[in-house]
Protein backbone atom coordinates (compact mmCIF):
# COMPACT_ATOMS: atom_id res chain seq x y z
CA UNK A 1 0.00 0.00 0.00
CA UNK A 2 2.81 2.42 0.93
CA UNK A 3 4.64 1.67 -2.31
CA UNK A 4 1.48 2.29 -4.29
CA UNK A 5 0.89 5.63 -2.55
CA UNK A 6 4.50 6.70 -3.20
CA UNK A 7 4.22 5.77 -6.88
CA UNK A 8 0.90 7.62 -7.17
CA UNK A 9 2.39 10.67 -5.48
CA UNK A 10 5.31 10.68 -7.87
CA UNK A 11 3.14 10.37 -10.97
CA UNK A 12 0.61 12.89 -9.69
CA UNK A 13 3.35 15.34 -8.79
CA UNK A 14 5.03 15.15 -12.20
CA UNK A 15 1.70 15.60 -13.92
CA UNK A 16 1.77 19.14 -12.59
CA UNK A 17 5.40 19.81 -13.55
CA UNK A 18 5.78 20.71 -17.23
CA UNK A 19 9.15 22.49 -17.20
CA UNK A 20 11.55 20.46 -19.46
CA UNK A 21 14.35 20.97 -16.93
CA UNK A 22 12.90 18.22 -14.73
CA UNK A 23 13.65 14.59 -15.47
CA UNK A 24 10.42 12.63 -14.94
CA UNK A 25 11.18 9.66 -12.73
CA UNK A 26 8.94 7.00 -11.15
CA UNK A 27 10.20 7.53 -7.60
CA UNK A 28 10.16 10.22 -4.95
CA UNK A 29 13.22 11.46 -3.12
CA UNK A 30 16.74 11.77 -4.44
CA UNK A 31 17.45 8.14 -5.30
CA UNK A 32 15.87 5.50 -7.44
CA UNK A 33 17.85 2.47 -8.54
CA UNK A 34 21.15 4.26 -9.16
CA UNK A 35 23.48 5.84 -6.61
CA UNK A 36 24.62 8.97 -8.43
CA UNK A 37 27.01 9.89 -5.61
CA UNK A 38 29.26 6.96 -6.40
CA UNK A 39 32.96 7.51 -7.32
CA UNK A 40 33.12 11.31 -7.18
CA UNK A 41 31.98 12.17 -3.66
CA UNK A 42 34.01 12.06 -0.45
CA UNK A 43 32.24 11.22 2.80
CA UNK A 44 35.32 11.64 5.01
CA UNK A 45 36.93 14.95 3.98
CA UNK A 46 38.13 15.40 7.55
CA UNK A 47 40.81 12.73 7.09
CA UNK A 48 41.52 12.99 3.39
CA UNK A 49 45.16 13.69 2.51
CA UNK A 50 45.71 16.33 -0.19
CA UNK A 51 49.04 17.49 -1.72
CA UNK A 52 50.72 20.63 -0.44
CA UNK A 53 49.93 23.71 -2.51
CA UNK A 54 52.46 24.74 -5.13
CA UNK A 55 50.74 27.88 -6.46
CA UNK A 56 49.23 30.92 -4.79
CA UNK A 57 46.14 32.74 -6.00
CA UNK A 58 45.75 36.30 -4.83
CA UNK A 59 47.92 38.46 -2.62
CA UNK A 60 50.32 36.34 -0.57
CA UNK A 61 50.19 38.91 2.27
CA UNK A 62 46.52 38.11 2.81
CA UNK A 63 45.05 41.24 1.30
CA UNK A 64 42.03 40.86 -0.94
CA UNK A 65 42.69 40.66 -4.68
CA UNK A 66 40.58 40.23 -7.78
CA UNK A 67 40.90 37.96 -10.79
CA UNK A 68 40.30 40.32 -13.70
CA UNK A 69 41.08 38.07 -16.67
CA UNK A 70 39.95 34.61 -17.75
CA UNK A 71 41.88 32.08 -15.68
CA UNK A 72 42.09 28.31 -15.89
CA UNK A 73 43.51 26.28 -13.02
CA UNK A 74 45.37 23.29 -14.44
CA UNK A 75 45.94 19.89 -12.86
CA UNK A 76 49.46 19.27 -11.64
CA UNK A 77 49.23 15.94 -13.44
CA UNK A 78 48.92 17.58 -16.84
CA UNK A 79 51.64 16.37 -19.25
CA UNK A 80 51.39 19.73 -21.03
CA UNK A 81 51.52 22.46 -18.42
CA UNK A 82 55.00 23.19 -17.15
CA UNK A 83 56.75 21.06 -19.77
CA UNK A 84 57.74 23.81 -22.17
CA UNK A 85 61.38 24.71 -22.68
CA UNK A 86 62.80 27.29 -25.04
CA UNK A 87 66.48 26.51 -24.75
CA UNK A 88 66.99 25.76 -28.43
CA UNK A 89 68.73 28.64 -30.20
CA UNK A 90 66.12 28.74 -32.96
CA UNK A 91 63.50 29.62 -30.38
CA UNK A 92 65.31 32.71 -29.16
CA UNK A 93 63.77 34.70 -31.99
CA UNK A 94 61.50 37.41 -30.51
CA UNK A 95 58.66 36.11 -32.68
CA UNK A 96 58.21 33.19 -30.30
CA UNK A 97 56.25 33.69 -27.13
CA UNK A 98 58.14 31.68 -24.52
CA UNK A 99 55.37 29.82 -22.75
CA UNK A 100 55.56 27.19 -20.03
CA UNK A 101 53.69 24.44 -21.86
CA UNK A 102 53.99 22.21 -24.88
CA UNK A 103 51.36 21.93 -27.57
CA UNK A 104 48.97 24.58 -28.80
CA UNK A 105 47.13 25.26 -25.57
CA UNK A 106 48.13 26.28 -22.09
CA UNK A 107 45.75 27.88 -19.65
CA UNK A 108 43.30 29.47 -22.06
CA UNK A 109 41.48 28.51 -25.25
CA UNK A 110 42.52 30.93 -28.00
CA UNK A 111 39.95 29.41 -30.41
CA UNK A 112 37.07 30.75 -28.37
CA UNK A 113 34.79 33.40 -29.83
CA UNK A 114 35.93 33.54 -33.45
CA UNK A 115 36.25 29.91 -34.62
CA UNK A 116 33.53 27.57 -35.91
CA UNK A 117 33.69 23.80 -35.43
CA UNK A 118 30.37 23.01 -37.09
CA UNK A 119 30.51 24.99 -40.35
CA UNK A 120 28.35 22.36 -42.03
CA UNK A 121 25.31 23.69 -40.18
CA UNK A 122 26.27 27.33 -39.73
CA UNK A 123 23.63 29.71 -41.10
CA UNK A 124 24.97 32.53 -43.26
CA UNK A 125 23.03 35.30 -45.01
CA UNK A 126 22.24 35.12 -48.70
CA UNK A 127 24.65 36.93 -51.00
CA UNK A 128 23.83 40.53 -51.86
CA UNK A 129 26.79 41.52 -54.04
CA UNK A 130 28.31 39.36 -56.80
CA UNK A 131 31.98 39.89 -57.59
CA UNK A 132 32.49 38.69 -61.18
CA UNK A 133 35.55 36.80 -62.32
CA UNK A 134 38.37 39.05 -63.43
CA UNK A 135 40.86 41.60 -62.16
CA UNK A 136 40.21 44.30 -59.58
CA UNK A 137 42.40 47.22 -60.60
CA UNK A 138 41.44 49.91 -58.06
CA UNK A 139 41.26 49.88 -54.28
CA UNK A 140 38.03 48.46 -52.86
CA UNK A 141 36.41 47.99 -49.46
CA UNK A 142 33.98 45.15 -48.84
CA UNK A 143 31.60 46.04 -46.01
CA UNK A 144 30.01 43.94 -43.30
CA UNK A 145 26.56 45.11 -44.35
CA UNK A 146 26.83 43.01 -47.51
CA UNK A 147 27.43 39.33 -48.22
CA UNK A 148 29.70 38.82 -51.22
CA UNK A 149 29.76 36.09 -53.86
CA UNK A 150 33.07 35.24 -55.51
CA UNK A 151 31.61 34.33 -58.90
CA UNK A 152 34.81 32.93 -60.40
CA UNK A 153 38.52 33.69 -60.04
CA UNK A 154 38.84 37.20 -58.66
CA UNK A 155 42.33 38.79 -58.81
CA UNK A 156 43.60 41.72 -56.74
CA UNK A 157 46.21 43.28 -59.00
CA UNK A 158 49.63 44.76 -58.27
CA UNK A 159 49.47 48.01 -56.24
CA UNK A 160 45.78 47.42 -55.42
CA UNK A 161 44.45 46.95 -51.87
CA UNK A 162 41.28 45.06 -50.99
CA UNK A 163 40.04 45.90 -47.50
CA UNK A 164 37.44 43.64 -45.89
CA UNK A 165 35.63 44.93 -42.83
CA UNK A 166 35.32 42.80 -39.67
CA UNK A 167 32.23 40.60 -39.70
CA UNK A 168 32.01 40.40 -43.51
CA UNK A 169 30.84 37.12 -45.10
CA UNK A 170 32.26 36.10 -48.50
CA UNK A 171 30.79 33.03 -50.22
CA UNK A 172 32.40 31.19 -53.12
CA UNK A 173 30.50 30.01 -56.18
CA UNK A 174 30.61 26.25 -56.63
CA UNK A 175 29.53 26.39 -60.27
CA UNK A 176 32.15 28.97 -61.26
CA UNK A 177 34.87 27.79 -58.85
CA UNK A 178 35.08 31.07 -56.96
CA UNK A 179 38.49 32.00 -55.55
CA UNK A 180 40.29 35.12 -54.36
CA UNK A 181 43.85 35.61 -55.62
CA UNK A 182 46.13 38.36 -54.32
CA UNK A 183 48.76 39.03 -56.97
CA UNK A 184 52.34 40.07 -56.25
CA UNK A 185 52.27 43.66 -55.06
CA UNK A 186 48.58 43.47 -54.21
CA UNK A 187 47.34 43.61 -50.62
CA UNK A 188 44.52 42.04 -48.67
CA UNK A 189 43.57 43.79 -45.44
CA UNK A 190 41.26 41.28 -43.75
CA UNK A 191 41.55 42.41 -40.16
CA UNK A 192 38.70 40.70 -38.32
CA UNK A 193 38.13 40.65 -34.58
CA UNK A 194 37.41 37.93 -32.06
CA UNK A 195 33.74 39.00 -32.00
CA UNK A 196 33.49 39.75 -35.72
CA UNK A 197 35.61 37.29 -37.70
CA UNK A 198 35.77 37.51 -41.48
CA UNK A 199 34.37 34.35 -43.07
CA UNK A 200 35.09 32.87 -46.49
CA UNK A 201 32.69 29.98 -46.98
CA UNK A 202 30.59 27.83 -49.27
CA UNK A 203 27.53 29.15 -51.09
CA UNK A 204 25.78 25.82 -50.61
CA UNK A 205 22.92 25.41 -48.13
CA UNK A 206 23.56 24.09 -44.61
CA UNK A 207 23.74 20.31 -44.47
CA UNK A 208 24.85 19.99 -48.11
CA UNK A 209 28.28 21.60 -47.95
CA UNK A 210 31.35 19.54 -48.65
CA UNK A 211 35.06 19.61 -49.47
CA UNK A 212 35.95 21.79 -52.46
CA UNK A 213 32.69 23.75 -52.70
CA UNK A 214 34.76 26.69 -53.97
CA UNK A 215 38.39 27.55 -54.68
CA UNK A 216 40.08 29.18 -51.71
CA UNK A 217 42.36 32.06 -50.84
CA UNK A 218 45.71 32.49 -52.62
CA UNK A 219 48.27 35.13 -51.67
CA UNK A 220 51.36 35.68 -53.83
CA UNK A 221 54.34 37.73 -52.73
CA UNK A 222 57.86 38.78 -53.69
CA UNK A 223 59.88 36.97 -51.04
CA UNK A 224 62.54 34.31 -51.67
CA UNK A 225 61.77 30.93 -53.24
CA UNK A 226 64.15 28.22 -54.43
CA UNK A 227 62.81 27.85 -57.97
CA UNK A 228 64.72 28.71 -61.14
CA UNK A 229 64.91 32.46 -61.54
CA UNK A 230 63.55 32.97 -58.02
CA UNK A 231 59.94 32.72 -59.08
CA UNK A 232 57.27 30.28 -60.21
CA UNK A 233 53.60 29.90 -61.08
CA UNK A 234 51.35 29.05 -58.14
CA UNK A 235 49.49 25.75 -58.24
CA UNK A 236 45.75 25.66 -58.70
CA UNK A 237 45.62 26.70 -62.34
CA UNK A 238 45.04 30.40 -61.68
CA UNK A 239 48.23 31.40 -63.52
CA UNK A 240 49.63 33.80 -60.93
CA UNK A 241 53.38 34.24 -60.42
CA UNK A 242 55.00 34.17 -56.99
CA UNK A 243 58.47 34.91 -55.65
CA UNK A 244 60.71 37.94 -55.92
CA UNK A 245 62.91 36.79 -58.79
CA UNK A 246 66.59 37.76 -58.69
CA UNK A 247 65.98 40.44 -56.02
CA UNK A 248 63.50 39.04 -53.50
CA UNK A 249 62.16 41.13 -50.65
CA UNK A 250 62.06 38.91 -47.56
CA UNK A 251 60.02 41.58 -45.75
CA UNK A 252 57.49 41.96 -48.54
CA UNK A 253 54.04 42.92 -47.25
CA UNK A 254 50.92 41.33 -48.73
CA UNK A 255 48.60 42.67 -46.04
CA UNK A 256 46.85 41.40 -42.92
CA UNK A 257 44.91 38.20 -42.29
CA UNK A 258 43.60 38.05 -38.73
CA UNK A 259 40.53 36.38 -37.25
CA UNK A 260 39.60 34.79 -40.55
CA UNK A 261 37.78 31.53 -41.30
CA UNK A 262 38.06 29.69 -44.63
CA UNK A 263 35.46 26.93 -44.97
CA UNK A 264 34.92 24.21 -47.62
CA UNK A 265 37.63 25.41 -50.05
CA UNK A 266 40.06 23.30 -52.07
CA UNK A 267 38.61 22.70 -55.49
CA UNK A 268 40.75 20.61 -57.86
CA UNK A 269 41.64 22.43 -61.09
CA UNK A 270 43.28 19.26 -62.41
CA UNK A 271 45.05 16.18 -61.03
CA UNK A 272 47.75 17.22 -58.52
CA UNK A 273 46.92 20.84 -59.21
CA UNK A 274 44.47 21.96 -56.54
CA UNK A 275 43.69 25.20 -54.81
CA UNK A 276 44.36 24.81 -51.09
CA UNK A 277 42.44 26.39 -48.25
CA UNK A 278 45.09 29.06 -47.73
CA UNK A 279 47.90 29.10 -50.30
CA UNK A 280 50.89 31.31 -49.58
CA UNK A 281 53.37 31.71 -52.45
CA UNK A 282 56.55 33.64 -51.71
CA UNK A 283 54.81 35.72 -49.07
CA UNK A 284 57.10 38.00 -47.07
CA UNK A 285 57.61 38.59 -43.36
CA UNK A 286 55.91 41.98 -43.57
CA UNK A 287 52.59 40.16 -43.89
CA UNK A 288 50.54 39.49 -40.73
CA UNK A 289 48.82 36.12 -40.32
CA UNK A 290 47.19 35.39 -36.96
CA UNK A 291 44.05 33.53 -35.90
CA UNK A 292 43.14 31.73 -39.12
CA UNK A 293 40.98 28.61 -39.36
CA UNK A 294 40.70 26.41 -42.46
CA UNK A 295 37.89 23.85 -42.34
CA UNK A 296 36.96 20.98 -44.67
CA UNK A 297 39.55 21.82 -47.31
CA UNK A 298 39.48 19.62 -50.40
CA UNK A 299 43.28 19.75 -50.53
CA UNK A 300 45.83 20.97 -47.97
CA UNK A 301 44.54 23.28 -45.27
CA UNK A 302 47.66 25.48 -45.26
CA UNK A 303 50.45 25.36 -47.84
CA UNK A 304 53.52 27.56 -48.07
CA UNK A 305 55.49 27.75 -51.34
CA UNK A 306 58.69 29.44 -50.23
CA UNK A 307 58.59 32.78 -48.53
CA UNK A 308 59.38 34.13 -45.11
CA UNK A 309 55.96 34.93 -43.65
CA UNK A 310 55.31 34.00 -40.02
CA UNK A 311 52.01 32.89 -38.51
CA UNK A 312 50.36 32.25 -35.17
CA UNK A 313 47.13 30.62 -33.97
CA UNK A 314 46.24 28.37 -36.91
CA UNK A 315 43.44 25.78 -36.95
CA UNK A 316 43.22 22.98 -39.54
CA UNK A 317 39.84 21.26 -39.18
CA UNK A 318 38.96 18.00 -40.96
CA UNK A 319 41.05 18.64 -44.06
CA UNK A 320 41.08 16.09 -46.87
CA UNK A 321 44.83 16.21 -47.51
CA UNK A 322 47.71 17.58 -45.43
CA UNK A 323 47.26 20.08 -42.64
CA UNK A 324 50.54 22.00 -42.89
CA UNK A 325 52.54 21.64 -46.13
CA UNK A 326 55.82 23.48 -46.73
CA UNK A 327 57.72 23.67 -50.03
CA UNK A 328 60.04 25.73 -52.25
CA UNK A 329 62.30 27.08 -49.53
CA UNK A 330 59.81 28.25 -46.93
CA UNK A 331 61.75 29.44 -43.88
CA UNK A 332 59.05 31.15 -41.83
CA UNK A 333 58.01 30.51 -38.25
CA UNK A 334 54.70 29.19 -36.90
CA UNK A 335 53.59 29.12 -33.27
CA UNK A 336 50.34 27.83 -31.77
CA UNK A 337 48.72 25.56 -34.35
CA UNK A 338 46.19 22.78 -33.96
CA UNK A 339 45.03 20.06 -36.35
CA UNK A 340 41.85 18.04 -35.87
CA UNK A 341 41.37 15.29 -38.43
CA UNK A 342 38.38 13.18 -39.49
CA UNK A 343 39.18 9.47 -39.00
CA UNK A 344 37.02 8.55 -42.00
CA UNK A 345 38.46 11.01 -44.54
CA UNK A 346 41.78 11.07 -46.40
CA UNK A 347 43.18 11.92 -49.82
CA UNK A 348 44.45 9.20 -52.19
CA UNK A 349 47.93 10.71 -51.86
CA UNK A 350 47.81 9.94 -48.13
CA UNK A 351 46.99 12.65 -45.65
CA UNK A 352 49.47 13.93 -43.12
CA UNK A 353 49.68 16.46 -40.38
CA UNK A 354 52.90 17.72 -41.96
CA UNK A 355 54.34 17.37 -45.44
CA UNK A 356 57.56 19.09 -46.44
CA UNK A 357 59.54 19.14 -49.69
CA UNK A 358 62.44 21.25 -50.78
CA UNK A 359 60.85 21.41 -54.23
CA UNK A 360 59.05 19.07 -56.61
CA UNK A 361 62.33 18.12 -58.31
CA UNK A 362 63.88 17.02 -55.03
CA UNK A 363 66.91 19.21 -55.68
CA UNK A 364 69.25 20.88 -53.20
CA UNK A 365 68.28 24.37 -54.38
CA UNK A 366 68.45 27.13 -51.81
CA UNK A 367 66.97 28.44 -49.67
CA UNK A 368 66.37 25.00 -48.18
CA UNK A 369 62.85 24.48 -46.90
CA UNK A 370 63.41 24.94 -43.16
CA UNK A 371 60.43 26.31 -41.21
CA UNK A 372 60.24 26.27 -37.41
CA UNK A 373 56.99 25.08 -35.83
CA UNK A 374 56.45 25.58 -32.11
CA UNK A 375 53.54 24.67 -29.84
CA UNK A 376 51.61 22.42 -32.19
CA UNK A 377 48.94 19.88 -31.22
CA UNK A 378 47.63 17.25 -33.63
CA UNK A 379 44.49 15.27 -32.86
CA UNK A 380 44.37 12.32 -35.21
CA UNK A 381 42.46 9.08 -35.74
CA UNK A 382 43.72 5.66 -34.71
CA UNK A 383 45.40 4.71 -37.99
CA UNK A 384 48.96 3.59 -37.34
CA UNK A 385 50.85 2.36 -34.32
CA UNK A 386 53.44 5.10 -34.30
CA UNK A 387 54.91 8.21 -35.79
CA UNK A 388 56.86 7.65 -38.99
CA UNK A 389 58.83 9.72 -41.45
CA UNK A 390 58.01 8.82 -45.01
CA UNK A 391 60.59 9.68 -47.62
CA UNK A 392 61.01 9.32 -51.30
CA UNK A 393 64.62 8.31 -50.80
CA UNK A 394 66.35 5.99 -48.33
CA UNK A 395 69.07 8.62 -48.11
CA UNK A 396 66.65 10.94 -46.36
CA UNK A 397 67.72 11.61 -42.80
CA UNK A 398 65.98 14.24 -40.73
CA UNK A 399 66.99 15.75 -37.45
CA UNK A 400 64.58 17.29 -35.03
CA UNK A 401 65.39 19.67 -32.25
CA UNK A 402 62.23 18.15 -30.88
CA UNK A 403 60.98 14.99 -29.35
CA UNK A 404 57.40 13.84 -29.65
CA UNK A 405 55.23 13.71 -26.59
CA UNK A 406 51.90 11.90 -26.68
CA UNK A 407 48.95 12.11 -24.32
CA UNK A 408 45.57 10.46 -24.79
CA UNK A 409 42.54 12.71 -24.63
CA UNK A 410 39.03 11.35 -25.12
CA UNK A 411 40.32 8.25 -26.88
CA UNK A 412 42.20 10.29 -29.47
CA UNK A 413 45.94 10.75 -29.49
CA UNK A 414 47.17 14.29 -29.32
CA UNK A 415 50.72 14.57 -30.51
CA UNK A 416 52.39 17.64 -29.10
CA UNK A 417 55.55 18.88 -30.70
CA UNK A 418 58.18 19.57 -28.12
CA UNK A 419 61.61 21.02 -28.44
CA UNK A 420 62.03 22.46 -26.37
CA UNK A 421 58.44 22.84 -27.70
CA UNK A 422 59.39 23.16 -31.31
CA UNK A 423 60.10 21.24 -34.42
CA UNK A 424 62.48 22.33 -37.12
CA UNK A 425 61.92 20.74 -40.51
CA UNK A 426 65.60 20.52 -41.32
CA UNK A 427 67.56 17.91 -43.31
CA UNK A 428 70.52 16.51 -41.43
CA UNK A 429 72.30 15.84 -44.69
CA UNK A 430 71.50 16.57 -48.29
CA UNK A 431 69.34 13.74 -49.62
CA UNK A 432 68.86 12.82 -53.25
CA UNK A 433 65.21 13.70 -52.84
CA UNK A 434 64.42 16.15 -50.12
CA UNK A 435 60.94 15.19 -49.04
CA UNK A 436 59.43 13.85 -45.89
CA UNK A 437 56.04 13.41 -44.39
CA UNK A 438 55.50 13.35 -40.69
CA UNK A 439 52.45 11.25 -39.90
CA UNK A 440 50.97 12.24 -36.61
CA UNK A 441 48.35 9.58 -36.18
CA UNK A 442 48.25 6.79 -33.65
Secondary structure in CASP SS format (residue, H / E / C, confidence):
PFRMAT SS
TARGET T0000
AUTHOR 0000-0000-0000
METHOD secondary structure of the structure
MODEL  1
X C 1.00
X H 1.00
X H 1.00
X H 1.00
X H 1.00
X H 1.00
X H 1.00
X H 1.00
X H 1.00
X H 1.00
X H 1.00
X H 1.00
X H 1.00
X H 1.00
X H 1.00
X C 1.00
X C 1.00
X C 1.00
X C 1.00
X C 1.00
X C 1.00
X C 1.00
X C 1.00
X C 1.00
X C 1.00
X C 1.00
X C 1.00
X C 1.00
X C 1.00
X C 1.00
X C 1.00
X C 1.00
X C 1.00
X C 1.00
X C 1.00
X C 1.00
X C 1.00
X C 1.00
X C 1.00
X C 1.00
X C 1.00
X C 1.00
X C 1.00
X C 1.00
X H 1.00
X H 1.00
X H 1.00
X C 1.00
X C 1.00
X C 1.00
X C 1.00
X C 1.00
X C 1.00
X C 1.00
X C 1.00
X C 1.00
X C 1.00
X C 1.00
X C 1.00
X C 1.00
X C 1.00
X C 1.00
X C 1.00
X C 1.00
X C 1.00
X C 1.00
X C 1.00
X C 1.00
X C 1.00
X C 1.00
X C 1.00
X C 1.00
X C 1.00
X C 1.00
X C 1.00
X C 1.00
X C 1.00
X C 1.00
X C 1.00
X C 1.00
X E 1.00
X C 1.00
X C 1.00
X C 1.00
X C 1.00
X C 1.00
X C 1.00
X C 1.00
X H 1.00
X H 1.00
X H 1.00
X H 1.00
X C 1.00
X C 1.00
X C 1.00
X C 1.00
X C 1.00
X C 1.00
X C 1.00
X C 1.00
X E 1.00
X C 1.00
X C 1.00
X C 1.00
X C 1.00
X C 1.00
X C 1.00
X C 1.00
X C 1.00
X C 1.00
X C 1.00
X C 1.00
X C 1.00
X C 1.00
X C 1.00
X C 1.00
X C 1.00
X C 1.00
X C 1.00
X C 1.00
X C 1.00
X C 1.00
X C 1.00
X C 1.00
X C 1.00
X C 1.00
X C 1.00
X C 1.00
X E 1.00
X E 1.00
X E 1.00
X E 1.00
X E 1.00
X E 1.00
X E 1.00
X E 1.00
X C 1.00
X C 1.00
X C 1.00
X E 1.00
X E 1.00
X E 1.00
X C 1.00
X C 1.00
X C 1.00
X C 1.00
X E 1.00
X E 1.00
X E 1.00
X E 1.00
X E 1.00
X E 1.00
X E 1.00
X E 1.00
X E 1.00
X E 1.00
X C 1.00
X C 1.00
X C 1.00
X C 1.00
X E 1.00
X E 1.00
X E 1.00
X E 1.00
X C 1.00
X C 1.00
X C 1.00
X C 1.00
X E 1.00
X E 1.00
X E 1.00
X E 1.00
X C 1.00
X C 1.00
X C 1.00
X C 1.00
X C 1.00
X C 1.00
X E 1.00
X E 1.00
X E 1.00
X E 1.00
X C 1.00
X C 1.00
X C 1.00
X C 1.00
X E 1.00
X E 1.00
X E 1.00
X E 1.00
X E 1.00
X C 1.00
X C 1.00
X C 1.00
X C 1.00
X C 1.00
X C 1.00
X E 1.00
X E 1.00
X E 1.00
X E 1.00
X E 1.00
X C 1.00
X C 1.00
X C 1.00
X C 1.00
X C 1.00
X C 1.00
X C 1.00
X C 1.00
X C 1.00
X C 1.00
X C 1.00
X C 1.00
X C 1.00
X C 1.00
X E 1.00
X E 1.00
X E 1.00
X E 1.00
X C 1.00
X C 1.00
X C 1.00
X C 1.00
X C 1.00
X C 1.00
X C 1.00
X H 1.00
X H 1.00
X H 1.00
X C 1.00
X E 1.00
X E 1.00
X C 1.00
X C 1.00
X C 1.00
X C 1.00
X C 1.00
X C 1.00
X C 1.00
X E 1.00
X E 1.00
X C 1.00
X C 1.00
X H 1.00
X H 1.00
X H 1.00
X C 1.00
X C 1.00
X C 1.00
X C 1.00
X C 1.00
X C 1.00
X C 1.00
X E 1.00
X E 1.00
X E 1.00
X E 1.00
X E 1.00
X E 1.00
X E 1.00
X E 1.00
X E 1.00
X C 1.00
X C 1.00
X C 1.00
X C 1.00
X E 1.00
X E 1.00
X E 1.00
X C 1.00
X C 1.00
X E 1.00
X E 1.00
X C 1.00
X C 1.00
X C 1.00
X E 1.00
X E 1.00
X E 1.00
X E 1.00
X C 1.00
X C 1.00
X C 1.00
X C 1.00
X C 1.00
X C 1.00
X E 1.00
X E 1.00
X E 1.00
X E 1.00
X E 1.00
X E 1.00
X E 1.00
X E 1.00
X C 1.00
X C 1.00
X C 1.00
X C 1.00
X C 1.00
X C 1.00
X E 1.00
X E 1.00
X E 1.00
X E 1.00
X C 1.00
X C 1.00
X C 1.00
X C 1.00
X C 1.00
X E 1.00
X E 1.00
X E 1.00
X E 1.00
X E 1.00
X E 1.00
X E 1.00
X C 1.00
X C 1.00
X C 1.00
X C 1.00
X C 1.00
X C 1.00
X E 1.00
X E 1.00
X E 1.00
X E 1.00
X C 1.00
X C 1.00
X C 1.00
X C 1.00
X C 1.00
X E 1.00
X E 1.00
X E 1.00
X E 1.00
X E 1.00
X E 1.00
X E 1.00
X E 1.00
X C 1.00
X C 1.00
X C 1.00
X C 1.00
X C 1.00
X C 1.00
X C 1.00
X C 1.00
X C 1.00
X C 1.00
X C 1.00
X C 1.00
X C 1.00
X E 1.00
X E 1.00
X E 1.00
X E 1.00
X C 1.00
X C 1.00
X C 1.00
X C 1.00
X C 1.00
X C 1.00
X C 1.00
X C 1.00
X C 1.00
X C 1.00
X C 1.00
X C 1.00
X C 1.00
X C 1.00
X E 1.00
X E 1.00
X E 1.00
X E 1.00
X E 1.00
X E 1.00
X E 1.00
X E 1.00
X E 1.00
X C 1.00
X C 1.00
X C 1.00
X C 1.00
X C 1.00
X C 1.00
X C 1.00
X E 1.00
X E 1.00
X E 1.00
X E 1.00
X C 1.00
X C 1.00
X C 1.00
X C 1.00
X C 1.00
X C 1.00
X E 1.00
X E 1.00
X C 1.00
X C 1.00
X C 1.00
X E 1.00
X E 1.00
X E 1.00
X E 1.00
X E 1.00
X E 1.00
X E 1.00
X C 1.00
X C 1.00
X E 1.00
X E 1.00
X E 1.00
X E 1.00
X E 1.00
X E 1.00
X E 1.00
X C 1.00
X C 1.00
X C 1.00
X E 1.00
X E 1.00
X E 1.00
X C 1.00
X E 1.00
X E 1.00
X C 1.00
X C 1.00
X C 1.00
X C 1.00
X C 1.00
X C 1.00
X C 1.00
X E 1.00
X E 1.00
X E 1.00
X E 1.00
X E 1.00
X C 1.00
X C 1.00
X C 1.00
END
